[in-house]
C-alpha cells in the first residue's frame, strides 16, 4: 500500500502526519482513511502534546468529534455564541478556562487519559512541532 506525508494539515503549520495510507482511484490517489480519522488522530496529538487551542485547532478538534457549536456549548455549560466565537478567529487562543474545559471534553470524547495537573491542562504558550503516524 502506498503511503504519503501531510504537512500543515488544516492550517496547523507545526504539524506533520506521516504514514498516511493512500488508495488508487480513477482520478488518482486519495487518502484511505475513514471520515474524521485524521482529525481524531490530530486531536489526540494536540491533547497529548498540550498544544494551545486557538480557533484553527478548535475547528479541527470539533470536526473530530462531530458536535455542533450548540452541542459543545451544552456540554460545557456556556452559550452557543461563546463557542461560535472560538472558531471565527483562527489565530486567537481560546480563553484559558474555556480551553481547559474544551480539552477535557475532547479527551473524554476521544478516550484520551489526561492525568495531569491544572497548569499542565492549560497547555503550552506556543505550539511545538509535532509528528504523528497515521497508520
Secondary structure, 3 states (H helix, E strand, C coil): CCEEEEECHHHCCCEEEEEEEEEEECCEEEECCCCCHHHHHHHHHHHHCCCCCEHHHHHHHHHHHCCCHHHHHHHHCCCHHHHHHHHHCCCCECCHHHHHHHHHHHHHHHCCCCCCCHHHHCCCCCCCCEEEECC
